[in-house]
Amino acid sequence: MADEFGHLPRRPSRIFKATIWSLQGLRAAWLHESSFRLEVYLFVILAPLGWWLGGNAIERVLLIGSMLLVLSVELLNSAIEAVIERFGDEHHEIAGRAKDMGSAAVFVVMMHVLLVWGLIVGPRLF
């Protein structure tokens, strides 16, 4: 999306502001989303394990990156839910469908984590 100057490169001050906004979003997710906190706890435990079990850089990127993807999709799902809740908590079919699809996206990415970890770590355990 273009800013007030069109598509020109951002100045360092604009990049700094974007970083602050991103950190505010992470803080909001941590404070208000129990699913995000749980996924962060799992990441803190599994990321070092993924680093240790990864035989090379590619395996490490896959093991750790798949978990970062879960956090990213969870943030997007939380954003969708927040926007829907902004308009009220009465039941609406389309709003419910959007929330269910956001949840399904998180589920699909979690299945991806299981697949990656199963294919890389599984053969070493069995």
URWO-V313111 format. One record per run of one state. SS is the DSSP state (2 for helix, 1 for strand, 0 for the rest). FROM is the first residue (numbers start at 1). TO is the last residue. If there is no record, write none. Layout:
ss->SS from->FROM to->TO
ss->SS from->FROM to->TO
//
This chain:
ss->0 from->1 to->2
ss->1 from->3 to->3
ss->0 from->4 to->5
ss->1 from->6 to->6
ss->0 from->7 to->11
ss->2 from->12 to->32
ss->0 from->33 to->33
ss->2 from->34 to->53
ss->0 from->54 to->56
ss->2 from->57 to->86
ss->0 from->87 to->92
ss->2 from->93 to->125
ss->0 from->126 to->126
//
